[in-house]
Amino acid sequence: MTGRNIPAEQIAVHTGPEKDLDKISDIRSPSCPVRYIITVSKLKEGWDCPFAYVLCSVAEQVSATAVEQILGRVLRMPRAKRKQRDALNQSYAFILSKDFNATATQLKDGLVEGAGFNRMEVAQLVAAQGSMGFADMAAPFVSDPIPLDAAPVAVVSAALQKLPPSVQAKVSFDPAARTLTFKGAMNKETRNLMHLALASVPKVERVINRLYAKSNHFQTSAADEDDKPAFMVPMLGFRKQGELQLFSEEHFLDLPWRLDQCDPAAIVGRFKLPDSAKTGQIDVTTDGKVVIDFAKRLQGELSAVIQEPAFDTVARLSNWIDLGLVHRDITKPSAVLFIVKAIEALMAAGFDLAVLARNKYDLRKAIGALIDDLRGERETGQYNALFSVNAEQFAMNADLAILFDEQSYAPNKPYAGATKFSKHYTPLVGDLEPNGEEFDCAVYLDQHPKVRYWIRNLERKAGSFWLQLPHQKFYPDFVALLTDGRILAVEYKGAHLYDSEGDKRRIGEVWQAASEGRCLFCMPTARNFSVIDATIG
């Protein structure tokens, strides 16, 4: 018997060295006991199984032809007789896919082009499958034992009574084995409730987290030392007035920004009135939006008959534009003065104030875009100037560091691939796709003999490692603790992006230099992981 109470003689495996189907003299015979066939490519090879009514595929189907070939195996329904239960009057194909819409399209194409169905029929035949009840059928998930010195059995049992009834129905505690058992997939809310309920039980956090990962089939790291070394990563510091501070944008940006000292002349080339011609123009912006100039021109013509008494002066129009712009780094007087200069520049170029007022929304958009570009130029310029003038002010000390740990490591999407990592510092591996170049980089680090532990560094998380760039923070993809105690930060870049990432390479090199040999940085590309070897030495 199997775990699903299916007799072993009803299952045939035909893949690799196992060739159960070759041992069956006549699979068509009513006396043949086989009811379930597990195979990899037998169906694609043209094998004929006329009694196949249900197909379950766990492989991605990438073409309508492949779908057609596989679906054809369950559409024959030989010797079919109408049953009283309508569910038995159909054949079924269950396809597993990360992208249901794409797979559904392939299924529909296969049914229409290869099986003779029409589009209206397949729209009803292909549907997303809801819960099939497998979670309820599955064996409950059992946790690792709670350490003996954590708390007496009575304390653990009493703590579990604090859980809501809906959670208590899924959780049980074995006093003899000191294990927790959970039925079904544990969600984040339930995990947090269990953490709160068992907060008085020492060392139970890891037990709950592993049970959470196990019940959701998340892949966990095999690294499980009880006395793992602290994974402390020095942050980049900058000396200001004799004090070493965490390097951030305040060290190269003077706030507030004196926008009024910037030249607004570029607004003349940026602001355009709607076309007054009789033809319209359709365009697509860089972010994919469709812009129809005829609609703008028509709006301008209609608004021309309406006077704008509230904007009869430059000051009033400037103040209205400023109210619609967000600028936390600029004072209002400085912003308004810049806007006044921009409007005056347009008027000097031949624009009438009344015309600008009628097109005030387009004008505000143009001025806002100009301010954003000037802000970017300022940030980049002052950032670059800091490195050329004050490079010696970068340093590190023990007070400026982050500590990786299981409690603060909170990925948005835990890794659920098939590869088992053995050196990831926390049990869960976060925000890592199960394939691709970044995944290959993670595998390389995990197998590197000089890497003791590594961690997938999460973007925009409080407990993650970052370095300051001109416009934002930079979170390297991976951070590794080497066997000799040094720290390695790795940012992987595809070949098409490598040349544009000069700022990241520079700040990484500055961080490495400031560490005086304790920290290393590299940016491999195009799967050239020998760069990691050369950096470690």
C-alpha positions in Angstrom: 0.0 0.0 0.0 1.2 3.6 -0.7 0.7 6.7 1.4 -2.6 7.3 -0.4 -3.9 3.8 0.3 -3.4 2.8 -3.3 -2.4 -0.9 -3.8 1.2 -1.1 -5.2 0.1 -3.3 -8.0 -2.2 -0.5 -9.4 0.9 1.7 -10.0 3.2 1.4 -12.9 6.4 3.4 -13.2 8.0 3.7 -16.6 11.0 6.1 -16.6 14.7 5.6 -16.3 15.7 2.1 -15.4 12.2 1.2 -14.3 10.2 -0.2 -17.2 7.0 -1.6 -15.6 4.9 -1.2 -18.7 7.1 -3.6 -20.6 6.1 -6.3 -18.1 2.4 -5.9 -18.9 1.2 -8.2 -21.6 -2.1 -6.4 -22.4 -2.9 -3.1 -20.7 -6.3 -3.1 -22.5 -7.4 -6.2 -20.6 -10.2 -5.6 -18.0 -8.2 -7.8 -15.7 -5.1 -5.6 -15.8 -4.7 -4.1 -12.3 -2.8 -1.0 -13.3 -4.7 2.2 -12.7 -1.9 4.8 -12.3 1.1 5.3 -14.6 4.0 7.5 -13.7 6.2 8.4 -16.7 8.3 11.3 -18.1 8.2 11.0 -21.9 6.2 7.9 -22.7 3.2 9.9 -23.9 5.3 12.0 -26.2 6.8 8.9 -27.8 3.5 8.0 -29.2 2.6 5.2 -26.7 -1.1 4.4 -26.9 -3.0 4.0 -23.6 -6.7 4.0 -24.6 -7.9 3.8 -21.0 -6.3 7.1 -19.9 -9.1 9.4 -18.6 -7.2 11.6 -16.2 -3.8 13.3 -17.0 -1.7 15.2 -14.4 1.3 17.0 -15.8 3.9 18.6 -13.5 6.1 19.8 -16.4 5.7 23.3 -18.1 4.0 23.0 -21.5 5.7 25.5 -23.8 3.8 25.1 -27.1 0.4 24.3 -28.4 1.8 21.3 -30.3 3.1 19.7 -27.1 -0.2 20.4 -25.4 -2.1 18.8 -28.3 0.0 15.7 -28.2 -0.5 15.2 -24.5 -4.2 16.1 -24.4 -4.9 13.7 -27.2 -4.1 10.8 -24.8 -7.1 11.5 -22.6 -9.6 12.7 -25.1 -10.4 9.3 -26.7 -12.6 7.8 -23.9 -12.9 4.3 -25.6 -16.0 2.2 -24.9 -17.5 5.3 -23.2 -21.0 4.9 -21.7 -23.0 7.7 -20.2 -22.8 7.5 -16.4 -25.4 8.9 -14.0 -22.8 11.2 -12.4 -21.9 13.8 -14.9 -18.3 14.1 -13.6 -17.7 10.6 -14.9 -18.8 11.6 -18.4 -15.6 13.7 -19.0 -11.9 13.2 -19.2 -9.6 15.5 -17.2 -6.2 17.1 -17.7 -4.5 18.9 -14.8 -1.6 21.1 -15.8 0.7 22.7 -13.3 2.0 26.1 -14.2 3.5 29.3 -12.7 1.6 31.3 -15.3 -1.9 30.1 -15.6 -2.9 32.6 -18.3 -0.1 31.5 -20.6 -0.7 27.8 -20.1 -4.5 28.3 -20.5 -3.8 29.9 -23.9 -1.7 27.0 -24.9 -4.3 24.5 -23.8 -7.0 26.3 -25.7 -4.9 26.5 -28.9 -4.2 22.7 -28.6 -7.8 21.9 -28.3 -8.9 24.1 -31.1 -6.1 23.3 -33.6 -5.5 19.7 -32.8 -8.8 18.3 -31.4 -11.4 20.1 -33.4 -13.1 22.1 -30.5 -14.3 25.7 -31.2 -13.3 28.7 -29.1 -16.5 28.9 -27.2 -16.3 25.3 -26.1 -12.7 25.6 -24.8 -13.5 28.7 -22.9 -15.7 26.5 -20.7 -13.4 23.5 -20.7 -10.2 25.3 -19.5 -10.4 26.8 -16.0 -8.2 27.5 -13.1 -8.5 24.8 -10.5 -9.3 25.8 -6.9 -8.3 23.9 -3.9 -8.4 20.2 -4.6 -8.3 19.3 -0.9 -4.8 17.9 -1.0 -3.8 20.0 2.0 -6.5 18.2 4.1 -5.5 14.8 2.7 -1.8 15.3 3.3 -0.1 13.9 6.4 0.3 16.6 9.1 3.7 18.3 9.2 5.8 17.6 12.3 8.3 20.1 13.7 11.8 19.6 15.0 11.8 18.7 18.7 11.6 21.7 21.1 14.9 21.7 23.1 14.6 20.0 26.5 15.9 23.0 28.3 13.5 25.4 26.7 10.5 24.9 29.0 8.6 22.2 30.9 5.9 20.4 29.0 3.2 22.0 31.0 4.4 25.5 30.0 4.3 24.6 26.3 0.9 23.1 26.6 -0.5 26.1 28.5 1.1 28.5 25.9 -0.7 26.7 23.1 -4.0 27.3 24.8 -3.6 31.0 24.1 -4.0 30.4 20.4 -7.3 31.2 18.7 -9.6 28.2 18.4 -9.2 28.1 14.6 -5.4 27.7 15.0 -5.7 25.3 17.9 -7.7 23.0 15.6 -4.6 22.6 13.4 -1.9 22.4 16.1 -1.1 19.6 18.4 1.8 19.0 20.8 3.4 15.6 21.6 4.7 15.8 25.2 6.9 12.7 24.8 8.6 13.7 21.6 8.3 17.5 22.4 7.2 18.1 18.8 4.5 20.3 17.3 2.3 19.0 14.6 0.5 21.3 12.1 -2.2 20.3 9.6 -2.2 22.0 6.2 -0.1 25.0 5.1 0.7 27.5 7.8 0.3 31.1 6.7 2.3 34.1 8.0 -0.5 35.2 10.3 -0.7 31.8 12.0 3.1 31.7 12.3 3.1 35.1 14.0 0.3 34.1 16.4 2.3 31.0 17.4 5.3 33.2 18.0 3.3 35.4 20.3 1.6 32.5 22.1 5.0 30.7 22.7 7.0 33.8 23.4 7.7 32.5 27.0 9.3 29.3 25.6 13.0 29.9 24.9 14.5 28.6 21.6 11.1 27.9 20.1 11.4 30.5 17.3 13.4 28.2 15.1 11.0 25.3 15.6 8.0 27.4 14.5 9.9 28.9 11.5 11.0 25.5 10.3 7.4 24.1 10.7 6.2 27.1 8.7 8.7 26.4 5.9 8.0 22.7 5.9 4.2 23.0 5.7 4.6 25.4 2.8 7.2 23.3 1.0 9.7 26.1 1.1 13.3 25.0 0.7 15.4 25.5 3.8 19.1 25.6 4.2 20.9 22.6 5.5 23.2 24.8 7.6 22.0 24.1 11.1 24.8 24.7 13.6 23.6 25.5 17.1 26.6 27.7 17.7 26.8 29.5 14.4 29.1 32.5 14.5 27.6 36.0 14.4 27.1 37.2 10.9 28.1 40.9 11.4 28.6 43.1 8.3 30.4 46.5 8.7 28.5 49.4 7.1 30.3 52.3 5.4 31.0 55.3 7.6 31.9 58.9 6.8 33.7 61.3 9.2 31.9 64.5 9.7 33.2 67.0 12.2 35.4 64.3 13.7 32.5 61.8 14.2 32.2 58.7 12.2 28.6 58.5 10.9 26.7 56.0 8.7 27.3 57.3 5.2 24.1 58.5 3.7 22.8 61.2 1.3 23.0 63.9 4.0 26.8 63.8 3.6 26.8 65.0 0.0 23.5 66.9 -0.2 23.0 70.2 1.6 19.3 70.5 2.7 17.3 72.5 1.9 18.2 72.6 -1.8 18.5 76.2 -3.2 16.5 75.5 -6.3 16.2 79.2 -7.0 19.9 79.3 -7.8 19.4 76.9 -10.8 18.9 78.1 -14.3 15.3 77.4 -15.6 16.0 78.3 -19.2 15.6 74.7 -20.3 11.8 75.0 -19.7 11.5 76.9 -23.1 12.5 73.7 -25.0 10.4 71.4 -22.7 7.0 73.2 -22.7 5.0 72.8 -25.9 1.5 74.1 -26.7 -1.0 71.7 -28.2 -0.7 71.5 -32.0 -3.1 73.9 -33.7 -3.1 72.0 -36.9 -6.2 70.2 -38.1 -4.6 66.8 -37.8 -4.1 64.8 -34.7 -1.0 62.9 -33.5 -0.8 59.7 -31.6 2.4 58.9 -29.7 3.5 56.3 -27.1 5.6 57.6 -24.2 8.6 55.8 -22.7 6.4 54.3 -20.0 3.9 52.9 -22.5 1.1 55.5 -22.3 -0.7 56.6 -25.4 -0.8 60.4 -25.9 -3.2 62.0 -28.4 -2.3 65.6 -29.2 -5.6 66.3 -30.9 -7.4 65.8 -27.6 -5.0 68.4 -26.0 -5.5 70.8 -28.8 -9.3 70.5 -28.6 -9.1 71.1 -24.8 -7.0 74.2 -25.4 -9.4 75.6 -28.0 -12.4 75.1 -25.7 -10.6 76.6 -22.7 -9.6 79.7 -24.8 -13.2 80.9 -24.4 -12.9 80.7 -20.7 -11.1 83.4 -18.8 -8.8 82.5 -16.0 -9.2 85.5 -13.6 -7.4 83.7 -10.7 -4.2 83.5 -12.7 -3.9 87.0 -14.1 -0.4 87.5 -12.5 2.8 85.4 -12.7 2.8 85.2 -8.9 -0.6 83.6 -8.7 0.1 81.1 -11.4 3.5 80.2 -9.8 1.9 79.6 -6.5 -0.8 77.4 -8.0 1.9 75.3 -9.8 3.9 75.0 -6.6 1.0 73.7 -4.6 0.8 70.7 -7.0 4.5 69.8 -6.8 6.0 67.6 -4.0 9.5 68.8 -3.0 10.5 67.8 0.5 14.1 69.0 -0.1 13.2 72.5 -1.2 11.6 75.4 0.7 8.5 77.0 -0.7 10.1 80.4 -1.3 12.9 78.8 -3.2 10.5 76.7 -5.3 8.2 79.6 -6.1 11.1 81.8 -7.1 12.3 79.2 -9.5 8.8 78.7 -11.0 8.5 82.5 -11.5 11.8 82.5 -13.3 10.6 79.6 -15.5 7.3 81.4 -16.4 9.2 84.6 -17.1 11.6 82.7 -19.4 8.6 81.3 -21.3 7.0 84.8 -21.6 10.3 86.2 -22.9 10.3 83.4 -25.5 6.9 84.7 -26.8 4.3 82.9 -24.6 1.4 84.9 -23.3 0.5 84.6 -19.6 -3.2 83.9 -20.5 -2.1 81.1 -22.7 0.2 79.6 -20.0 -2.7 79.9 -17.5 -5.1 78.0 -19.9 -2.4 75.2 -20.2 -1.5 75.3 -16.6 -1.6 71.5 -16.1 0.8 70.8 -18.9 3.0 73.7 -17.6 3.1 72.2 -14.1 4.0 68.8 -15.5 6.9 70.3 -17.6 8.2 72.3 -14.7 8.0 69.3 -12.3 9.9 67.2 -14.8 12.6 69.9 -15.1 13.0 70.1 -11.3 13.3 66.3 -11.1 16.1 66.3 -13.8 17.9 69.2 -12.0 17.6 67.3 -8.7 19.2 64.2 -10.3 22.0 66.2 -11.8 22.7 67.9 -8.4 22.7 64.6 -6.6 25.1 62.9 -9.1 27.4 65.9 -9.2 27.7 66.3 -5.5 28.1 62.6 -5.0 31.0 62.5 -7.4 32.6 65.6 -5.9 32.5 64.0 -2.5 34.7 61.0 -3.7 37.2 63.2 -5.4 37.6 65.6 -2.4 36.9 63.6 0.7 37.8 60.0 -0.1 40.0 59.7 3.0 36.9 60.4 5.2 35.4 56.9 4.6 36.1 54.4 7.4 34.5 51.7 9.5 34.1 50.7 13.1 32.3 48.1 15.2 29.5 50.5 16.1 28.4 50.8 12.4 27.4 47.3 11.5 24.3 45.2 10.8 23.7 41.7 12.2 22.0 39.1 10.1 19.7 36.8 12.1 16.6 34.6 11.7 14.2 37.0 13.5 14.9 40.0 11.3 15.2 38.1 8.0 11.8 38.6 6.4 11.7 37.7 2.7 8.7 38.7 0.6 8.8 35.3 -1.2 10.7 32.4 0.3 12.7 30.3 -2.1 10.8 27.1 -3.1 13.2 25.5 -5.7 14.5 22.0 -5.8 18.1 22.7 -5.1 19.0 22.3 -1.4 21.4 24.9 -0.2 23.8 23.9 2.6 25.4 27.2 3.6 22.6 29.8 3.7 22.8 31.4 7.0 19.1 31.4 7.8 16.8 28.4 7.2 14.7 30.3 4.7 16.2 31.6 1.5 14.5 34.8 0.5 13.5 36.3 -2.8 15.5 34.0 -5.0 14.1 32.5 -8.3 14.8 28.7 -8.7 16.7 29.4 -12.0 18.5 32.1 -13.9 21.9 33.8 -13.6 21.4 35.0 -10.0 20.4 31.5 -8.9 23.6 30.1 -10.5 25.6 32.7 -8.6 23.9 31.6 -5.3 24.8 27.9 -6.1 28.4 28.9 -6.8 28.7 30.6 -3.5 27.0 27.7 -1.7 29.6 25.3 -3.2 32.6 27.6 -2.7 35.2 26.0 -0.4 36.1 29.4 1.2 32.5 30.4 1.9 31.4 29.4 5.4 27.9 31.0 5.2 26.1 33.2 2.7 22.8 35.0 2.7 20.5 36.4 0.1 20.4 40.1 0.9 16.9 41.5 0.8 16.1 44.8 -0.8 14.6 47.6 1.3 14.5 45.6 4.5 15.5 47.1 7.9 18.0 44.3 8.7 19.7 44.2 5.3 23.1 45.5 4.2 23.2 48.6 1.9 25.5 51.2 0.4 24.5 54.8 -0.5 24.2 55.7 -4.2 23.4 59.2 -5.6 19.7 58.7 -5.8 19.0 55.6 -3.7 20.3 52.8 -1.5 22.1 49.9 -3.1 21.5 46.4 -1.7 24.1 43.8 -3.0 22.5 40.5 -4.0 24.5 38.3 -1.7 26.7 38.7 1.4 29.0 35.9 2.4 31.0 35.1 5.6 34.3 33.5 4.5 36.1 30.8 6.4 38.8 33.2 7.3 36.3 35.7 8.9 36.3 38.2 6.0 33.0 39.5 4.5 32.3 39.3 0.8 29.5 41.3 -0.9 28.5 40.1 -4.4 26.3 42.0 -6.8 25.5 40.0 -9.9 24.7 41.8 -13.1 23.6 40.6 -16.5 25.9 41.5 -19.3 23.4 44.0 -20.8 23.3 46.0 -17.5 27.0 45.8 -16.4 28.3 49.0 -18.1 25.6 51.2 -16.6 26.4 50.1 -13.0 29.5 52.1 -12.5 28.2 53.8 -9.3 27.6 50.5 -7.6 31.1 49.2 -8.5 32.7 52.4 -7.2 30.8 52.5 -3.8 31.6 48.8 -3.4 35.3 49.4 -3.9 35.2 52.3 -1.5 33.5 50.0 1.1 36.2 47.4 0.5 39.1 49.9 0.8 37.7 51.5 4.0 37.6 48.0 5.7 41.4 47.7 5.5 41.2 44.1 4.2 38.2 42.9 6.3 35.6 43.3 3.5 35.6 42.4 -0.2 33.3 43.4 -3.1 32.8 42.1 -6.6 30.3 42.3 -9.5 30.4 39.1 -11.7 28.6 39.2 -15.0 27.8 36.7 -17.8 28.2 33.8 -15.4 31.9 34.6 -15.1 32.1 33.4 -11.4 35.9 33.3 -11.5 35.6 37.0 -10.5 34.5 35.7 -7.1 37.6 33.4 -6.9 39.9 36.3 -7.9 38.4 38.6 -5.3 38.7 36.1 -2.4 42.2 35.2 -3.4 
